[in-house]
Structures are given as C-alpha cells and as structure tokens.
Amino acid sequence: MTRKSSAAVTLLALSCFARPQSGLAQTGTQTGAPLTIAPPSSAAVQAYTIPVAQEATLTDAQKIALIKQNIKYVFVLFQENRSFDFYFGSYPGANGLFSQPAAQTPGFVQTLVNTDGTLTTISPFRIPLSVTSLANAPTGTIVAPAGSTVPIYPADTDSVNHSHTAYQTKIDLQPNGTTLNDGYATTEEGVTVTNGKPSKNPTLAQKQMGELVMGYIDCNTAPVMWNYADRGVLFDNFHQTVLSASTPNALAMIAGQSGETQWVKHPQQSTMAYGKSVSGNGVPVVSDGDPYWGSQLDIYGSGQPSMAAAANPEINLTFATLPLSFMGSNILQTVSTDKQPLTDLTDVEKDIMEIAGTGVKPTNWGWYQQGYDHEVTDASTTATHADYIAHHNAPQYFGYVSNNPAVSSHMHGLGDFFTSVQNQSLPSTGGVFYLRGGYNNLQGLTPQDPNPALRTVFYGNDDHPGYSDVQISSSLLAQEVNAITSSPYWSQSAIIITYDETDGLYDHAPEVVRSFDPYGDALDQGPRIPNIVMSPYGVVHGVAHEADEHSSIIKFINALYGLTPLADLPDEAAARVKGQATFGQPYLGPADDVVPNVGNLLVAFDNNRLTGAAQPLPASFYTLAPSFYAIPQLNNTGCSTLHITPTDTGLPNPVPADFNPRPSSDPGTPTAGTWTP
C-alpha cells in the first residue's frame, strides 16, 4: 500500500479519498442468508435450537414492536482488543480461516522476515497449550528435548501494534477499494519489503511479534466464549468502527463515530491542525489520549478521576452521543446544570431541541467501569483508581457528560454493577448498561501461566493483550452473565458481548472503508471483532452474517427505546452534508442511519419466541457453574466438553519453530525446563 505524505494532502483535496459507492455493498460473508444455524453441538443446545426454516415470518416493524414489549434491559459487556479470527477463526459455521481455500482467504500466506534478512512466509496457526517432543514432527512444529514439555499458555499474549498508522499497512488498502490484509506480519516486525529486500533485519523479539499477530485460539483456551457463541448468536461480520485503537472505538460505541462531525464543523480542531500525536488532541480521535475531563487541563472542577500524567489529553468532545439522546424529554432541564454550556453544548444546540421535541421519555443508562470509583480491591475506603483505564471510558470525553453532575452520575465502578443487580436497584423501567473491566480483576484470580513472574503481569480482566488473561477475562463475563440471569432482569434482557477493536491481530475478512481522516488515511471501518447476542428471546446456535459495527448496537438501542438516530439529529446531519460538500465524503459521522449496509442486530432474536410460538429461554440455559469458569477452565479441554469440533481439526498447525507468545514480557524462545508446570 502506498501512503501519501502529509504534505501532499490538504483538507480541500480529500475528495480524492472518497470511497467508491460500489464498495459499500461488500459484506465479507459467504452466504446470502442473514443468519444460519451452526453445525450440531451438544444435545442440550439442540433441544432449544429452532431451525431457521421453522421461524415465524415478521416484518422489521412487527419484530421491533414485539421486542419492545418483551425487552427493557440491554447489557453491553464491552471487552478489549481481540479480532474475530483470533477467537473464532475455527468456529464451525462461521466465516473463518478455513471456510474457503487458502488462496481465497486474504492474507492467509504472508511474508515474514527472518533475523538474518532472508524471507519466509507465515500462515495462521493455533497457539498451542504446550509442545512436547515428537518422533516425526511436522515442519514448523516446536520440538522440545525428549521427554520434556514446553508450556506455551495461549491465554497470555503480548499486545501487538494497533495504532492508526499500523492498521493502514496491515490491511493493505488498494486503489480499487479492496483490502488484501497481507501486511500484518511485516508491519508487526517493523520491516518493509521492497523488490524482495527487507528494510532491515528484525530482532528475534520483532520476528516473534510478527508471528504472534497471526496466532489464534479455540474452545480449549476460550470455552466460555465458545459456549456463549454456541448458545446465542455469533456475528461473523461485525467490524470495529474506526481503523485505530481503543479510544476511538469506545467513542464509536456511544456515538457511531470518533469525531468526524466535530472535525467538519471545526477544521481548526482536526488532527491535521494539531499535528499527528500518539496521545491526544484533535478530531477525529485516532489515538488513546486520555479525556480532557480529569486531566491537568481540566480547570472546571468536573470531579472526574484525576489523570495526573495526562498533560496532552484529547480535546473536549462536543458531538452527539447516546447519553445525549438518553436525556429524552428532560433534556432541557438536564443540560441546564452544565458548568460550561458555551463550550459543551454549542455544537449540539439543535440536537438538544430536536430531542426535547420528540416527547420520548428519558432512557436510564449506566457506564460501569472498573476503578472509576471505590472497588473491593482498594485497601481503604478511598478510591485509588489503580485499575482504572481512563481512555476506555467513552462518556468521560464529553463535556456535557463529565462537566454536568446530573449526567456524570451515570458513570460508576464495575463493583457497583454487581451491587445494583444483587440489591435489585436498577431502574424498574429498564435501561442500557455498559460493563468494562480493567488492569486488575475483582475476583482475586491468578493466571494459570506456569511462569511465576508472569502471574503478576497478566491478571487484568478486560481481555486486552499485554496485561489481561483470556480466561480471567472470560470468567468476568461469566460472572456478569450469571448476575443477570440470576436476577429478575433476565426475563426482559438482551446481553451483548462485544469488543472495541482487534489489537491489530490478523483477521482475514475484507474491510469496507467508507471514510478517510484529514491526512487521507483510512478511517472507517476496520477489521472484524467478536460480537455475541443472548436473550430469553434469542436465537440459539446461530451465526449471523449481516454487516455490522458499533453503530449496529446503537441502531438496536434506538429501535428499542424510540430514539432519533444520531445520524438524523440536525447538527450531525448538517455536518454530514458539509463533509460531502467540503471533502467529497458522504458518510462522515454516525452510521446508525443513512450509511448503507449497517445492520441492527434484530436477526439475533427468534420470531417464534417473540410471538409466543416457542417458550423464552430459561436463565439456566446461559448460567454457568463456577466450576466451568474456574481457572484452568474445563482443564483446557473445552472443545470435547462442549461437543464442538473446530474447523482446523486434522489440519497441520504451522507453529513457527521460534514462536513465543510473550516476546516483550518474557524474551527469548520458550524452552523445556524453564518453567514448572
């Protein structure tokens, strides 16, 4: 891929980066059906599975009406940094790594540079639990000395490069709008290859990072995730919104964008005006800068958790979000207590009047993020915020949330969620509740990792590589789901398990790039991420193929609570029109309307259960016994326990001979005898 230098791109010349309309018709799926039923698994799952052919017929309007009658609570379990192929590349029935021949799988064979500068290739491989000596080891298999075992432990992996710049070369966007997805390995190595010659020789650690980006896991390492996919609906065409890191996609979860409309309205606030930065400033947001609110620059006394080191935060964000829409008919009263209305509300003045005039009642909501306030892991009664990751908290970036006590009260610590559910103190009228983990875990869990030094590194629970453990993170999901299913809320709930972005891990499905940033780099949208929907009224054992992204969750919430789409609010709509006129880009802004080929998740709900032709699913169907998610989960034999056969079964597993899943945390090549299993 060829990238233009910043000097060659001006704001007025961005029309040349507009995506051809025809490209938006791509879906990346292999079937025309919006949903299929996966191959048979256990008898317990099959007992609740309703074949698609036996489903009652409903229009979208009829289905939405029934969903509104039956569902009041939406719980979004919002995790970090995993690609779809990393978790579900070998899931039966999904568009995975082995659903088509390798030659038809973008990026399946990629160039990798050896430490001596010679070229080799790498293909996706399952990260093994351990490797022992084999009499006739296939090429590329790690071989330990006779009689010994090399533990690998795939639940703990280093984080790979997921910057906005790195994503550009990883997907390898072509002039015709297609993505080859073949730049993952060399980008991770920090090497470019021209005419067969590498720009430099990578170190062993750099090469191992280039290998790591191509690894994936299955139901033995992640039985909780595969269990939920098996019992709910797995979306195999759900993409991260922004081709960048966590913060932009956290923002997209509540806004459907990361600031394109603010850029259009205020070019002086663009990333180009501020200059490229890895930690803050400028819109659209494409980095992980901390929020303005709570930073050293926050002079208004917002009361947000202090980010003492955040001297270069993002600017105050002022575009429309769901928290604005959630104010409903009370919005004029709610915004009246904003401490700085001139800076916080000017960009959404018309949006506010539109929302006020709809007569829609306010929607209850809560953002529960670990470490935001006092947690059980704090040694004293004072909140330490030790587990808190400010750049994962989307609402905190907006002045009309953080700078208004009446609105910022909707942000909580994760422990507060469990207390609220246990005390049954969530609003009886329902609402939308987002759950996020952090650097530690509230349960006091310890990784299974046999290296004692690493057990103090990978104990986070939000699934972010580099500090979280896959099994600890999915144990949190199980406890969150169990809390919901054991409460009165379950009978009227929809649970969405989803992610922000891929961490830069390989995914083969083509991206559909529709917008570009002020530098001309691809902006929206990015690679696939996991997304699972479960509900008493949900489809069982389904794989949804519709094209989706974070705005799809917003579309579902809009439909459920009767909210005006963010894209249709007057200030956002006017900015979109100006974006087309100024930059030649028709889709700058929220994608919960107007943007074609963005689904709404309705396919996850079973028509028969909604109409009463079939019984709602009992809480017991999704409730997991603690022994299921105790570490090691199912003793790392989840596939046989779940009766699921991954699609790579019987195929060669080309694990690189020098593979190390943690090159920066534990340098070198794993060898026998280093750790005590």
N, C-alpha and C positions, 0 to 999 in steps of 0.2 A: 504494500500500500504506500502511496506517495502522499505526504502531508505537506500542505503549503506552509511556508514560514509566516509568522505573524505579520511581518512587514508587507506580505503580498496580499493580505486580506484586510479589507476595510469594512466598516459597518455597512456602507452603502453597496458593497459588492457581494453581499451574502446571498443574493438571489441565485447565484450560480451553484449554491449548495442545496437548493431546494430538491427534495426527494421526488422523483417521478411518481405521479399518481398511481401508475400501474403497480408499483412496488408494494403499495399498501394492501393489495389483495392477497399477498402471500400469508400463509398461516403456519407453514413449517410442519404440518401434520401429514399423515399418510392415509387418512380416511376422510371421506366427506361427511361421515356421521358426527354429530356434535358430542356424542357420548357412546361408549361401548362398554360391555361388561367384560372384565378381565377373565382369563382362564380360571377354571375352578381351583379353589384353595381348600380350606377345611370345611367339614360338614356343618359346623356352627355358623360359618359365614354363608354358606349356600342356603341354609334354612331361611335366611332373611333376604336373600337376593331375589329381586323381581326382574325377569328378563325385559329388555327394552321393548320387545315386541308386544309385551302384555301391559304396557303402560297406558293409562288413560290419555286421551288427547285433550290438551288445554292450549288456549292461546296464551301469549305472554301476559296479557291483561288479566285473564282469568287466573293464571298462576300467581301473579303478584297479589291479586285480591285474596287468594287463599293463604299465601304466605303471610300477609299482613294480619289475617285472622288468627294464625297459629303461632307466629314467632314475634317475640317482643325484645329478646336479648340477643345481641351479637357480641361474641367474644373473639377478638383477634389476637392470637398467640403469635407474636411478632418476633421472629428469630433472626440470626445474623449469618450472612456470608457463606452460602453454600449453593453450588449450581445444581440444576436438576439432574444432570448426568452423574454428578458426584454421589448423590443419594439413590437415584432411581434409574441409572443408566442400564441396569439389567433387570428392571421390573417387568414381569410378563404383561403384555397387552398395551404397554406404553410405547411412545415413540422414543426408543432408547438407542444405545450404542450398537446393538446387534439386530435392530429391526429391519435393516436393509444391508445389502452388501457393503463392505468397507469402502469400495470405490464410490459409492453413492452417499457416504457419510462424510460431510465436510470436516476436514481436519483430522480424519481418523489416523492418517500417517503424516507425521510432522518431522521436520528437520530438527536435529539436536546436535550440538557441537561438543565434541569430546574435549577433555582438558589439554590434549596435545594439538588441538586445532583441526583434527580430522572430523569429517561429517558422518553422522549416523542418523537413524530415524527412531522415532518413538511412537507408540500407539497406546490407546487407553488400556490400563491394567487395573485389576482389582488389588487393592492394598491388602496383603495377607496378614493374618494374625501372627504368624511366625513361619519360619522356614527351617526345615531340617535337611540333613544330608540325604541325597537320593542316588540310587545306583546308576540310573540313566537320566540325569537331569536335563530337561529341555534347555535349549539355548535361551539365555536371559534369566534363568532362574537363580536366585540366590542359593548358594550351596554352602552349608556350614560343615565344619570338620565332622568326621564320622562320629555318630553317637551324641552329637550336641544339637542344641536348638538356638536359633537366633530369634528372639522375640521382636516383633515389629510394632505391634499395638496400633492399629489404624485409627483409633478413636482420638488420638492426639496428633495433630499435624501442625506444622508451622503455617503462618499466614503468607500467602503469595501476593504479588503486586496487583492491587486493584485500584490504582489511580486512574483518573480520567485519561491521562496520556497513554498508560499501558493498555487500557481497553481498546484504544484506537488501533494499535498494531496487532493485538490479539485476534480481533475479529476480521481484520484484513478486508475492509470495505472496498469494493471495486467500483469503477466509474459507472457501471450499469446498475448499481444499487444492490448487488448481491454481496453476501459476506462469505468468505472462504473458511473462516475460523481456523486458520492454519498457522497463526503466529503465536500461539500460546507458549510453546516450549522455548523458542529462541528469545522472545520478549522476556520471559522469566529469567533466562540466563543473562540478560543484558547484552546480547550479541545480535548483530545484524549480519546477514549473509548476502554477499553480492557476487554474482558470477561464480558461485561455488567457494568463495573465500570468506571466512569469518572476520569480523572487525577486530576480534581479539580472541585469545584463548580463555575460556572460563575457568574459574577455580573449581575444585571439587564441589564445594558448597553451592556455587552458582549452577553447576550442572545438575546437582541433586534437586535444586528448586525447579529447574526446567523439567525434571522428571515428575516431581510431586504434582505439578499443575495438571498432569494427565491421569492421576490416580482416581479411583472411585471405591465405594464400599457397597455392601449389600445387607441382607437381612440378618446375617450373623453379627455384624458390628452394630447395626441400627434396627433391632427388632421392633422397638416402639414405633418408629416412623413407618416401617413397613406394615405393621399391624394396623395403624390408623389409615394408611393408604388402602389396605385390603378391605377394611370395614366401612370406609367412607368413599369419597370421590377424589381421586388423584388427578390434578390438572397437568397435562403434559405439554401445554403450550402457553404457560404463564411466564411472562417476561418481566424482569426488572424494568422500571420506567426509564431511568437515566443511566447512560453508559458511563457510570462512575461509581464512587464509593458509597459508604453507608449513609452519610447525612443527606445527600440529595434524594436518596430513595426512601429515607424516613420521612422527609418532607412530602414526597410523592404519595405516601400512604394516606395523608390527610388533605393533600392539595391537588394531586394528579399532575404535579409539575414541581420544578425546583426553583422557579422564579423567572420563567420566560416573560410573563406579562409585566413584571416589575422592570425587567431589562428594557422591554419595548417602551414603557412609559418614561423610564429614566435612563437613557443611554449613558449618562454620567456615572451611573451605579453599576455598569456592566463589568464583567471580569476583564474585558479589554481595557476599560478605563482605569481599573485598579491595578492591572498587571497580573500575570499568572502567579498564583500562590498555592502552596500545598496546605495552608492552614488558615483559610478565612478570606473574607472580603468578596464583594462583587456578586452579581447575579447574571445568569442563572447559577445557582450554587453547584459547584462541581468538585468540592473538596470537603474535608472533615473538620473545618474550623468550628470552634465552639460557638454557642449562641452569644449574641451581644448581651443578652439579659443574664446577669450573673458574672459578667466579665469585668475586667478592670475599667472598662469604659462605661459601664452601667452606673450612671450618676443619678438615676431617678428613684433609687431605693426600691427596686422591684421585689426584693426579697428572695430571688432565685438562688439556688445553690451556688456558692462562690467558686468560680473557676479562676483561682489566683494566677495561674500560668497563662491564661488566655488574654494576652496583650494584643493579639491580632485576630479578633473574632470575626465572624460573619457580620454583615451589616444588619440592621433591623429589617425584618421581612414584613411586607405590608400587603401581600396578595391574599386572595380569598382562600379559605380552608373550610373543612367540615366544622371545626369548632366555631367558626363564624356562623355557618348555616344552622348549627345546633341551637343557637340562641333563639331562633324562631320568632314568634310574635312578641317576645320580650326583649328583642334586640336593642331597641332604643333605650330602654331602661338599663339594660346590661352594659352597653358601651358608655353610658353617661358617667360611670365611675372610672373610666380610663384616665391615667395620670397625665398622659401627653397625647391628647386626641389629635392634635395637629400633625404629629409625626406618625402616629399609629393608625389613624383612621382615614386620612385624606384619600388614599388610593382605593378605598372600598366604600366611599360615601354612598354611591348609587347602589352598590350591592346591598348595603345596610337597608336602604329604603325599599328595595325590592323584597328582601327577606321579611321586613316588617309588614309589607302589604299582602303577603300571601295568606296570613291568618293561620299558618301552620304552628302548632304548639312547639315549645322548646323540646329538644331531644336530650335526654340525660346522657352524659358521657363521662368517662374517666380514663386517664392515662396512668397506668401503674408501672413504674419503672424502678427496678432495684436500686437502692441507695439514694433515691430522691429525698427521702426523709429518714427518720429513725427506723432501723431494721434490727431484727433479733441478733444479728451478728455484731452490732455495736456494743462495746464493752460498758458504755454508760448510757444514761438517758438522753444524752446529746447525740444528734445525728452527725456522723463523721463523713458521710458521703463517700466512704472508701471504695464502695462497689459501683459508684455512680459513673456513668459514661454520658456526659452532657451532650455529646454530638450525636447520640442516638435518640434524644428526646425532641421530637419534631415540634410540639406545641410551644416549647420554650423559646423558639427562634422568633416568635411573632409578638410584637409589642401589644397588640390588642388581646393577647392571652396573658403573657408574663407581667405586663405592666398594669394589669387590672385585677385587683384582689378577688373580685367576684368571678373571674374566669380562671385565674391561676389556681383557684381552689380545686379545680378538676384534676390537677396533677398530684400523684401520690407515690409512695413507695410500693414495691411489689408485695411486701408483707401485709400492707393494708388491704390488698385484694382478698387474701385468704381470710383475714379477719372479717371483712364485709360479707363474704359468702357464708362463713361459719355462723355469723350473727344474723344472717338473712336481712342485711340492712341495705342492699342495693335497692334502687327505686322500684316500687311495685309496678310502675308504668313502663318499665323496661329501659333500654338504652344500649349504647355502644361502649365497649370497654376493651382497651388495648393493654396487653401484658408484655413486659420486656424484662429480661434478666440483666446480668452484669458481670463484673470482674470476678466475683466470688460465687458461692452458692449458699443459700439459706439453710440447706438441709445438712450441712456438715459432711458432704460426700467427698470421698477421696478417689482419684482415678485408679483404675486397675493397673496403670502403667508400671511395669516391673522395675523401672529405674527410679529409685527413691528421690533423686534430685529433681525429677520432672513432676513428681506428685504435687509439688508446691508451685508449679508453673501452670498446669492445665487443670485448674479447678473452677473455672468460670462456667456459667450455665446458660449463656445466650447463644452458644454454638459458634461463636466467632473463632476461627482457627488462630493459633498463636497463644491463646490463653484459656480457651474453653475446651471441654472434653465432650465428645459426641454423646456418650452415654449419660454423663451428668446432665447435659442439656436436655436430652430426651426424657430423663427422669423428671426434670422440672415440668415438661409438657404433660407427662402422665399425671403428676400431682395437680396441675392446673385443670386438666380434663376431669380427673376424679372429683375435684372440689365442685365442679359444675354439675357433673352427673349425679352427685350425691345430694344436691340441693334442690329446692323447689323450682329453681330457674330452668333446669334441664328440659322440662316438658315444653318450654317455649323458647328454645335456644337454637342458635346456629353458631358453631365453632369453626373458625377459620385458622388453620395453621399455615403461616407463610413466612417469607424471608424478605430481606431488603435487597440484597444483591449477591453475586456469586463468589465474592472474594477474588475474582479473577481466575477461578478454576475453570477448566475446559468444559464447554458444552457444545455439542455438535449442531444443534438446530439453528437454521439461519435467523439472523435478526432482521427486523423490519424498521430500518432507520427512517424517521419521518421529519426530524428537525436537527438543526446544527447550531452550535454555540457561536458567540461573537468572533471566535478565531476560525470558524469554519470546520471545527471538529464535530464528529457525530455526537449527538446529544441524546435523543430519544428514538427508539428504545433499545434496551440491551439484551443480554442472554437470558436464558430461562432459569427460573428459580423454582423450588418446590412450593406447591400450594395444595392443601387438602381441606375439604369441607365435610363436616359431620353435623348431623342434626337428627332429632327424632323423626323428622320428615325427609330425611336424606336418602339418596340412592345408596345402595350397598354394593361394594365390589365394582365400582365404576371407574372408568378412565375418561375424563372429559378432554376433548380435543379443540374446543373453541379457543380463539386467540384472546388472551387476557393479559392484564398487567395490574398494577396497583389501582388504577382508575376503575378496574372492574369491581373491586371491593367497594369503592365509593359509589359506583352505579347501583350496586345491590343495596347499600345503605340508603341512597336517595330514594329508591323504589319502595323500600320497607317503611320509611318514615315520611314519605311525601315531600322530600326536599327538592328545591330547584337545583338542577345540575350546576356545579361550579362553572362549567364552560358557558352556561347560558346567563349567568349573572351579568349585569350590564357593564361593569368595569372590566371584567375579564373578557367579555365578548368584544368590547371596543378595542382592547389591546390586541386581540387576535386579528381583527380586521387591519389594524395598523401594522401588525407584524407581516401580514401578507403584502400590504402596500409598500412598506419600507424595505423589507428583507426578502420578499418573494417566498415567504414561508407561511403556508396556510394553517399550520397546526401548532403554533407556539401557544402553550397554555394547557389548561386542564384537558384531560382526554375522557371525561365522564359523559361527554356528549360531543357531537359534531365530528370527532375523529372516527373514521370507519374502522371496522374490524376490531373493536374492543368489546369483549363480552361482558356479561353482567352476573355470572355465576348461577343463574336460575336453573341451569341444566343439572346442578347438584341436588336438586330437590325432586323427590319422587311424586309424580302426579297421583298415583294410587293412594299414597299415604296422605297427601293433602286433601283429596276428595273423600277420604274415609273408606275407600275400597280395600285398603290394607291398614293394619294397625301401625301406629307410630312405633319407632324402635325403642325398646326399653333402655333404661340407664345402664343396666348390667351389660349390654352389648358393647359399650365403649369403656366401661370401668375396668381398669387393670388392677390385679392383685399386686401389692407391694413386692412380692417375690418376683414378679415379671420384670420390674424395672430396677431391682436391686443390682448393684454392680458386682461382678460382671453380669450383664443382662442375659438371662437364659443360658448362662455359662457359654456365651458366644456360639450357640447352636440354634439361633433364631429361625433359620430357614426351615429346618426339619420340624421344629415345634409349630411353626405357622403353616406348614404344608405348602410352602411356596418354593418353586424351583426357578432360580434366576436364569435368565436367558443366556448367560455365558457358561452354563454348566456343560462340562465336557470339552470346552474350547481351551486352547492354550492361553496361559496367563503370562504375558511377556513382561514380568517384573524386571526392571533393569538390575544388572548384577551389583551395582554400587548404590542401589536405592537406599535413601534414608528419609523417612517422613518428617524429620525434625532437623534439618541441616543447621539452622541458626541456634536452636535450643540445645542440641546435642551433636556437635560437629563430628565429622568423620563418617566411617561406614560401620553400621552395626555388626558386631562380631560375637561369636559364641563365647560365653563365659563372662561377658561384660556385666550383665545384669543377673539378678537372682529372680527367676520367675515366681 
